[in-house]
């Protein structure tokens, strides 16, 4: 068996998330079908993270084992051929050791949330970002977000359907930056809870609008109470951009 690490990008709009499920179309199903069409093996695909319905990826990482032992480039090109016309692409492929696991070997995950802050309707970014027509103060949002950096109980900012055993997570970084009409929110941590980033972004929007101040964001966190969360941001603007692994 040869193990391959694939980096994949996809438009999550047409899919019910990454994870295979009986009641909808998943990214994992499309990738698995393409892999098996190429290799004629019952290969399984394991991902670094389970992105939700409508969430996009620029750097989702998966691994799979194949008996045929083709080159990494051959595997990339063959899977991409069988993925057509799905909005999914294997960006890169590389050989890894049998100890590598896309999910359990990951040391950090990077997410980006895009807000387009303008009144005019979206065209090119439709389905790729959250349009917020009221003015947002990105500096105030950034300041308020710093209360979430570090190890905390993130009960307020996780879905009631989250299956994680503990609400404790360590947020390594949250930054909010404005580039013209676009506001980018970057979150980095080893792992995230279900709907954590979108819950945080929805609450930061309250700050940007002036409905909350920084101390109210901090109070919501400390309350460890889901009812204290702001509205959950839509999936359109969320991207899994990268997954880090130890060089070894």
TAKA-V909501 format. One record per residue. N is the residue number from 1. RES is the residue in one letter. PHI is phi in degrees with one decimal (none if undefined). PSI is psi in degrees with one decimal (NA if undefined). Layout:
BEGIN
N | RES | PHI | PSI
N | RES | PHI | PSI
END
This chain:
BEGIN
1 | X | none | 141.2
2 | X | -118.4 | 132.4
3 | X | -99.6 | 135.0
4 | X | -119.8 | 140.7
5 | X | -107.2 | 120.9
6 | X | -112.8 | 138.3
7 | X | -105.4 | 125.8
8 | X | -124.7 | 142.1
9 | X | -118.5 | 148.8
10 | X | -158.2 | 153.9
11 | X | -88.3 | 113.4
12 | X | -79.1 | -5.3
13 | X | -53.4 | -45.5
14 | X | -80.3 | -1.7
15 | X | -117.3 | 154.5
16 | X | -91.1 | 52.2
17 | X | 86.6 | -178.4
18 | X | -74.2 | -46.6
19 | X | -69.2 | 132.8
20 | X | -58.1 | 140.2
21 | X | -153.0 | 159.8
22 | X | -79.4 | -21.4
23 | X | -106.5 | 17.1
24 | X | -173.2 | 174.0
25 | X | -90.8 | 125.4
26 | X | -119.3 | 153.5
27 | X | -61.3 | -41.5
28 | X | -57.3 | -38.7
29 | X | -62.0 | -44.3
30 | X | -66.2 | -41.8
31 | X | -67.5 | -44.8
32 | X | -61.2 | -42.8
33 | X | -60.6 | -42.4
34 | X | -66.9 | -41.8
35 | X | -60.5 | -46.5
36 | X | -70.9 | -31.9
37 | X | -65.2 | -34.2
38 | X | -75.7 | -48.5
39 | X | -98.7 | -13.7
40 | X | 59.6 | 33.3
41 | X | -124.0 | 156.7
42 | X | -84.7 | 56.0
43 | X | -72.5 | 146.0
44 | X | -110.9 | 148.7
45 | X | -115.5 | 125.7
46 | X | -114.6 | 130.7
47 | X | -109.6 | 160.3
48 | X | -72.3 | -29.3
49 | X | -156.8 | 151.8
50 | X | -97.0 | 88.5
51 | X | -66.8 | 146.1
52 | X | -80.8 | 174.3
53 | X | -52.3 | 127.4
54 | X | 82.4 | -6.6
55 | X | -83.5 | 140.2
56 | X | -97.5 | 170.5
57 | X | -143.0 | 136.4
58 | X | -107.3 | -20.8
59 | X | -146.2 | 42.9
60 | X | -64.4 | 139.2
61 | X | -116.8 | 133.6
62 | X | -132.3 | 161.0
63 | X | -132.6 | 155.7
64 | X | -153.7 | 155.9
65 | X | -112.0 | 133.4
66 | X | -128.3 | 144.8
67 | X | -81.2 | -28.2
68 | X | -75.0 | -22.3
69 | X | 67.6 | 37.8
70 | X | -70.4 | 166.4
71 | X | -66.6 | 158.9
72 | X | -61.4 | -41.1
73 | X | -64.9 | -38.9
74 | X | -62.8 | -42.0
75 | X | -63.3 | -45.7
76 | X | -56.8 | -51.5
77 | X | -67.6 | -37.8
78 | X | -68.4 | -42.8
79 | X | -65.5 | -41.0
80 | X | -61.5 | -37.4
81 | X | -59.8 | -43.9
82 | X | -81.5 | -10.9
83 | X | -80.1 | -19.7
84 | X | -59.1 | 137.4
85 | X | -99.8 | 24.8
86 | X | -60.7 | 145.6
87 | X | -80.2 | 57.5
88 | X | -136.5 | 138.9
89 | X | -141.5 | 134.5
90 | X | -82.7 | 109.3
91 | X | -77.6 | -38.9
92 | X | -151.1 | 158.5
93 | X | -141.7 | 141.8
94 | X | -150.2 | 154.3
95 | X | -79.9 | 137.6
96 | X | -135.1 | 167.4
97 | X | -76.5 | 166.3
98 | X | -68.5 | -14.8
99 | X | -79.9 | -17.0
100 | X | -72.2 | 135.3
101 | X | -134.8 | 126.3
102 | X | -55.3 | -38.7
103 | X | -88.0 | -53.6
104 | X | -78.9 | -18.9
105 | X | -87.5 | -8.7
106 | X | -68.1 | 137.8
107 | X | -107.2 | -19.8
108 | X | -161.3 | 144.6
109 | X | -120.2 | 141.6
110 | X | -117.4 | 128.0
111 | X | -123.2 | 146.1
112 | X | -123.1 | 135.0
113 | X | -119.4 | 128.7
114 | X | -108.1 | 125.6
115 | X | -115.7 | 128.6
116 | X | -99.7 | 113.2
117 | X | -101.1 | 80.6
118 | X | -155.0 | 162.3
119 | X | -83.6 | -31.9
120 | X | -65.8 | 141.0
121 | X | -60.7 | 153.9
122 | X | -80.1 | 145.0
123 | X | -120.3 | -76.3
124 | X | -65.5 | -30.1
125 | X | -95.7 | 8.5
126 | X | -62.1 | 124.7
127 | X | 82.9 | -2.9
128 | X | -116.6 | -1.6
129 | X | -160.8 | 163.8
130 | X | -95.2 | 118.1
131 | X | -85.0 | 122.4
132 | X | -118.4 | 111.7
133 | X | -79.3 | -20.4
134 | X | -86.2 | 147.4
135 | X | -60.6 | 139.0
136 | X | -120.0 | 140.3
137 | X | -94.6 | 98.2
138 | X | -65.8 | -33.8
139 | X | -64.4 | -42.6
140 | X | -65.0 | -38.0
141 | X | -63.5 | -43.2
142 | X | -63.2 | -44.8
143 | X | -60.9 | -45.1
144 | X | -66.1 | -33.7
145 | X | -66.4 | -23.4
146 | X | -66.9 | -19.4
147 | X | -66.5 | -18.5
148 | X | -92.4 | -8.5
149 | X | -72.9 | 138.0
150 | X | 107.4 | -171.5
151 | X | -89.4 | 123.6
152 | X | -145.5 | 164.3
153 | X | -84.2 | 112.1
154 | X | -99.3 | 30.2
155 | X | -53.3 | -40.8
156 | X | -58.6 | -34.2
157 | X | -109.7 | 35.8
158 | X | -135.8 | 151.7
159 | X | -63.0 | 147.6
160 | X | -66.5 | -16.0
161 | X | -94.6 | 4.1
162 | X | -60.8 | 133.0
163 | X | -99.6 | 3.2
164 | X | -63.4 | 141.5
165 | X | -69.4 | -29.8
166 | X | -130.9 | 142.5
167 | X | -84.4 | -0.3
168 | X | -76.6 | 127.3
169 | X | -143.9 | 153.6
170 | X | -109.6 | 113.2
171 | X | -88.3 | 115.0
172 | X | -77.0 | -34.2
173 | X | -159.3 | 139.7
174 | X | -136.0 | 126.6
175 | X | -132.8 | 146.1
176 | X | -125.8 | 122.7
177 | X | -134.1 | 146.1
178 | X | -109.3 | 136.3
179 | X | -130.5 | 90.9
180 | X | 66.2 | -123.5
181 | X | -82.5 | -7.7
182 | X | -100.8 | 134.4
183 | X | -112.4 | 126.7
184 | X | -112.0 | 128.1
185 | X | -113.7 | 119.8
186 | X | -111.0 | 129.7
187 | X | -125.2 | 133.6
188 | X | -132.5 | 130.7
189 | X | -161.9 | 164.7
190 | X | -65.2 | -41.3
191 | X | -151.8 | 160.3
192 | X | -128.1 | 155.4
193 | X | -85.9 | 164.2
194 | X | -61.6 | 123.2
195 | X | 67.2 | 15.5
196 | X | -62.7 | -49.8
197 | X | -65.1 | -45.8
198 | X | -64.9 | -33.7
199 | X | -67.6 | -41.3
200 | X | -64.6 | -45.1
201 | X | -62.1 | -42.2
202 | X | -61.0 | -37.6
203 | X | -72.5 | -36.8
204 | X | -65.5 | -29.6
205 | X | -60.9 | -40.8
206 | X | -56.2 | -42.2
207 | X | -63.9 | -46.3
208 | X | -59.9 | -33.4
209 | X | -80.1 | -13.6
210 | X | 91.4 | 4.6
211 | X | -74.1 | -32.6
212 | X | -120.9 | 153.3
213 | X | -107.0 | 174.8
214 | X | -57.6 | -38.9
215 | X | -66.4 | -27.1
216 | X | -76.0 | -30.5
217 | X | -65.1 | -44.1
218 | X | -65.1 | -39.9
219 | X | -64.9 | -38.2
220 | X | -62.6 | -41.8
221 | X | -61.0 | -49.8
222 | X | -67.1 | -23.9
223 | X | -67.7 | -25.8
224 | X | 48.7 | 49.9
225 | X | -138.5 | 115.1
226 | X | -57.3 | -31.1
227 | X | -67.6 | -13.7
228 | X | -88.1 | -2.4
229 | X | -77.1 | 147.6
230 | X | -72.0 | -176.4
231 | X | -64.5 | 142.2
232 | X | -75.3 | 127.8
233 | X | -65.3 | 149.2
234 | X | -67.4 | 160.2
235 | X | -72.8 | -19.5
236 | X | -51.4 | -36.7
237 | X | -91.9 | 0.2
238 | X | -96.5 | 133.8
239 | X | -133.7 | 131.1
240 | X | -82.5 | 109.5
241 | X | -94.6 | -28.7
242 | X | -165.7 | 158.0
243 | X | -132.7 | 130.3
244 | X | -98.9 | 149.2
245 | X | -138.2 | 152.6
246 | X | -61.1 | 145.0
247 | X | -62.4 | -28.4
248 | X | -68.4 | NA
END
